[in-house]
């Protein structure tokens, strides 16, 4: 039996999760966070998301065949992001809709995402974006909001395909070429400029001028999403150019808000 009505007309099934609460201070969601389930099978993933005591849940689960299960009403605060931050906010669960995409993940072979599944993700996100007025640049991966802890949905996730359908922010990555790079241990004004640029985009990164482990984790997360050809945490010309192109293509009001 359904315990709530689905928020999206393309939902196939309702499997209610007890793991949710009120959004903090009535915060309305204006962000979508995409995850992979990272478990060997869908049955185990749904059991974990929908069982009391696991303290984890998501609003939606997108199966490999394109079916969509809703587990938590959009009005409620699902427990999907954990310790995370974006653009100065650190209660990502309160400001976001969480979507789990069935995929075994890096620990279990990390297969490609089927086309039918990606088409369903796009359709689901487009509906949420319209209903919730979610800007394209606030459709993010779990690794973006928690770069020290998470890799999902990972470098195989076709962000470019989503962007071609109006979901997410994307520019064609600058090609990887030889040249000078910023890397672990570097201390310079250029490192501080990199950190400031990442922070302007939304990443939680310390502004120290030192290329420390935390900065490397954020750069790796950025590469995983926006420049997946090489994941090494080194800020090479390709990474820096892609970041600047992304910042340059944000809406003007967004960059104004971020630099205040």
Steps between C-alpha positions, in 0.01 A plus 500: 500500500612850421560717804538819293431616147802518267632845417587397145266350241778268377541320834435127458476394865486639852719321755482727806807553716464589869828692484410867454412814695409867473707728283697736722323835552257419220778508238360427156712276276679675215767238433511144366773262619566188291646186656565142402383225734844338519363157593509164319124487429189715500325292766770570754508868408124543542507308828767730636325817385160393628581327832478668838832528680723541193466879526526538124240567231437684175198652335534290185673186375549457124533136397716372214194436282377856544234439761485762775417427864413780741591441864458841665264786407684801356364721778692296758872500581649169383832384648717461194784754504656452844778739601516729197503861384443718196515876451533555873207277601578196712151349539476365148221260598273795581558681170504208258319212333703177512494252211669160529593339167535122513864423420742270684757779521878501529516225763307252285635544147334833410304411184381750241162667555238361258349749255148424618600578857660831400190596302293441813739708712471785250120487494481487880744789545327717241171463687662585834679799349171637369305437820771623736664763280837326530767679292708280272824567692341363818466147361804340660664172592550365849875534440457874439340567837712246692833480312696354791261207543323417176563411135145460375348509248853489364702569189293266279183695566405683175461856631534630144191304392300648786617851412398449136148446634509805724599319821817616674778741407768396254765632264717296267810415706825660386734236352765345721840631388847514647591807699548646844260384771408574858536195719525372854742703712503814282461828691428802281259776402397280209384230741297760692342616172411139419342452842304824462375393157387161629326671794326745263361203311372349825758252624592494867874562491732676748645830372856452625724544195642154572423205276416265786318168510158667532566708186613189312178321597289788371696518174453125453125537559490784247684284246268206567202715404632748243829363358488120536775426247758502783432470874822589676417797723759710315382842384641493147415738215197292402354505851560874549364593156189285545433656840531853358268413211241368744521815712473715189185323385310530829209745510626849592284519813649173621861614480404828665344315796795260530761777516325703769 
